[in-house]
Amino acid sequence: MNALPIHPIAETAETVTLARADFDALTSLVEDAADLTDIEAVKAKIAAGETATFPFRLAERLLDGDNPIRVFREHRGLGLRQLAVQAGVSPSYLSEVETGAKAASIDLLRRVGGVLDVSLDLLVGDSHQSH
């Protein structure tokens, strides 16, 4: 690692005065170190199976307002009827939720989330609307 050429302007036993550029460089290094620590923590969670990753296209669909149940169902390769049977709900109700005709109950979201292996927080929000 290359050392930064930091040149104190003044020093006492308890303080060091730095030029703004030197201070900003040190602050940037601290922020970078914190970011790297966060990245390593996420990598460890992924490796331990504590968190999931999804393709960028899936995130784009969610950000575009696509129904989360439909997005994750299709990502998992399930048809609407398959998911409905596995979640113990009627296909017509699930279809109405996916199209935004009906709001999803918490019970439905929990059942669907269990089948799709998706946390409830990924299914709530705008999951009641279709765009």
Secondary structure, 3 states (H helix, E strand, C coil): CCCCCCCCCEECCCCEECCHHHHHHHHHHHHHHHHHHHHHHHHHHHHCCCCCCCCHHHHHHHHCCCCHHHHHHHHCCCCHHHHHHHHCCCHHHHHHHHHCCCCCCHHHHHHHHHHHCCCHHHHCCHHHCCC
